[in-house]
């Protein structure tokens, strides 16, 4: 990511000195993603979400002051509930061999199982746009790698 110019307007979340730490805000996340050409929208709760392939990626701010960045990938592939033990084994293997994203199994209200991935970073002291760009890229790219691996898992049909 090119460093933003110091002379940019005061309302631009990327304005200011490129090494200056800024608080993590939804506007800063959106600006950094937009600088990469990524399209994201706000969901009903105001959280940013984008689509990478068929997968959804959320960019969430958690913690008392919104200082925790969570990049959560909801992988489009679904599985019957009978495959949950195998999906747990897949996630355990993934988490053993890789740092990011943390993989876990989620069962939807309709009884279909999915694998999700997440990268979480504590940014209590702030973040530069360049650092945020690298964190977002890590969350997106590793989430897509997880989605590719999940897409290669066999699907069994329920009797």
C-alpha positions as CSV (number, residue, x, y, z in Angstrom):
1,X,0.0,0.0,0.0
2,X,1.3,3.4,-0.9
3,X,1.7,5.6,2.1
4,X,-0.9,8.3,2.2
5,X,0.2,11.9,1.7
6,X,0.5,14.2,4.6
7,X,-1.3,17.0,2.7
8,X,-4.5,15.0,2.2
9,X,-7.7,16.6,3.6
10,X,-8.5,16.3,7.3
11,X,-11.6,14.2,6.7
12,X,-9.6,11.5,4.9
13,X,-9.0,8.6,7.2
14,X,-5.7,8.0,5.4
15,X,-4.5,11.6,5.8
16,X,-1.6,12.5,8.1
17,X,1.9,11.3,8.7
18,X,2.2,7.7,7.5
19,X,3.9,6.5,10.7
20,X,1.3,8.1,13.0
21,X,-0.8,5.5,15.0
22,X,-4.5,6.0,14.7
23,X,-7.4,4.4,16.5
24,X,-9.0,1.5,14.8
25,X,-12.2,2.8,13.2
26,X,-14.7,1.5,10.7
27,X,-13.9,4.4,8.5
28,X,-10.1,3.6,8.6
29,X,-10.8,-0.1,7.7
30,X,-13.1,0.9,4.9
31,X,-10.6,3.4,3.5
32,X,-7.7,0.9,3.6
33,X,-9.8,-1.7,1.9
34,X,-11.0,0.8,-0.7
35,X,-7.4,1.8,-1.4
36,X,-6.9,-1.8,-2.5
37,X,-10.0,-1.6,-4.7
38,X,-12.0,-4.0,-2.5
39,X,-15.7,-3.4,-2.2
40,X,-17.3,-3.7,1.2
41,X,-20.7,-2.7,2.6
42,X,-22.1,-2.3,6.0
43,X,-24.5,-5.0,7.2
44,X,-27.6,-4.4,9.3
45,X,-25.4,-4.1,12.5
46,X,-23.0,-1.6,10.8
47,X,-20.2,-4.2,10.4
48,X,-18.2,-4.2,7.2
49,X,-18.5,-7.2,5.0
50,X,-17.2,-8.1,1.6
51,X,-17.3,-11.1,-0.8
52,X,-14.3,-13.0,-1.9
53,X,-15.4,-15.6,-4.4
54,X,-18.5,-17.2,-2.8
55,X,-17.2,-16.6,0.7
56,X,-18.1,-13.7,3.0
57,X,-15.5,-11.8,5.0
58,X,-16.5,-9.6,8.0
59,X,-14.2,-6.9,9.4
60,X,-15.3,-6.5,13.0
61,X,-14.2,-4.2,15.8
62,X,-14.5,-5.9,19.2
63,X,-13.6,-4.9,22.7
64,X,-14.7,-2.1,25.0
65,X,-13.3,0.6,22.8
66,X,-13.4,-1.3,19.5
67,X,-9.7,-1.9,19.7
68,X,-9.7,-5.6,18.6
69,X,-9.8,-6.3,14.8
70,X,-11.4,-9.5,13.9
71,X,-11.4,-10.7,10.2
72,X,-13.8,-13.5,10.0
73,X,-14.3,-15.7,6.9
74,X,-17.6,-17.5,6.5
75,X,-16.8,-20.2,4.0
76,X,-19.7,-20.9,1.5
77,X,-19.3,-24.7,1.5
78,X,-21.8,-26.4,3.8
79,X,-21.8,-30.0,5.1
80,X,-24.4,-32.3,6.7
81,X,-24.3,-32.4,10.5
82,X,-23.0,-36.0,10.3
83,X,-19.7,-34.6,9.0
84,X,-19.0,-32.4,12.1
85,X,-16.5,-34.8,13.6
86,X,-14.6,-34.9,10.4
87,X,-14.7,-31.1,10.1
88,X,-13.4,-30.8,13.7
89,X,-10.5,-33.1,12.7
90,X,-9.8,-31.0,9.6
91,X,-9.8,-27.8,11.7
92,X,-7.6,-29.3,14.4
93,X,-5.1,-30.3,11.7
94,X,-5.3,-26.9,10.1
95,X,-4.7,-25.1,13.4
96,X,-1.8,-27.4,14.2
97,X,0.0,-26.6,11.0
98,X,-0.8,-22.9,10.5
99,X,-1.0,-19.8,12.5
100,X,-3.8,-18.1,10.5
101,X,-6.6,-18.1,10.3
102,X,-7.9,-20.0,13.3
103,X,-10.4,-22.5,11.9
104,X,-13.5,-23.7,13.6
105,X,-16.8,-25.4,12.9
106,X,-20.1,-23.5,13.1
107,X,-23.5,-25.3,12.8
108,X,-26.2,-23.1,11.3
109,X,-29.8,-23.0,12.6
110,X,-30.8,-25.2,9.7
111,X,-28.4,-28.0,10.8
112,X,-25.8,-27.4,8.1
113,X,-22.2,-27.3,9.2
114,X,-19.6,-24.7,8.0
115,X,-16.0,-24.0,8.6
116,X,-15.1,-20.5,9.5
117,X,-11.7,-18.8,9.9
118,X,-10.7,-15.8,11.9
119,X,-7.7,-13.6,12.5
120,X,-7.8,-11.4,15.6
121,X,-5.4,-8.6,16.5
122,X,-5.3,-6.3,19.5
123,X,-4.8,-2.7,18.3
124,X,-5.3,-1.0,21.7
125,X,-2.3,1.4,21.1
126,X,-3.4,2.2,17.5
127,X,-2.4,1.2,14.0
128,X,-0.9,2.9,10.9
129,X,-2.7,2.5,7.6
130,X,0.2,0.5,6.3
131,X,0.0,-1.9,9.3
132,X,-3.7,-2.2,8.9
133,X,-3.3,-3.0,5.2
134,X,-1.0,-5.8,6.0
135,X,-3.3,-7.2,8.7
136,X,-6.3,-7.0,6.4
137,X,-4.4,-8.7,3.6
138,X,-3.3,-11.5,6.0
139,X,-6.9,-12.1,7.1
140,X,-8.3,-12.1,3.6
141,X,-5.6,-14.2,1.9
142,X,-5.4,-16.8,4.6
143,X,-9.2,-17.0,4.8
144,X,-9.3,-17.6,1.1
145,X,-6.6,-20.3,1.5
146,X,-8.8,-22.0,4.1
147,X,-11.8,-21.7,1.8
148,X,-9.9,-23.5,-0.9
149,X,-8.9,-26.3,1.4
150,X,-12.4,-26.7,2.7
151,X,-13.7,-26.7,-0.9
152,X,-11.6,-29.8,-1.5
153,X,-13.2,-31.8,1.4
154,X,-15.5,-34.6,0.4
155,X,-19.2,-34.1,1.0
156,X,-21.3,-36.9,2.1
157,X,-25.1,-36.8,1.8
158,X,-27.3,-37.6,4.7
159,X,-29.4,-40.7,4.4
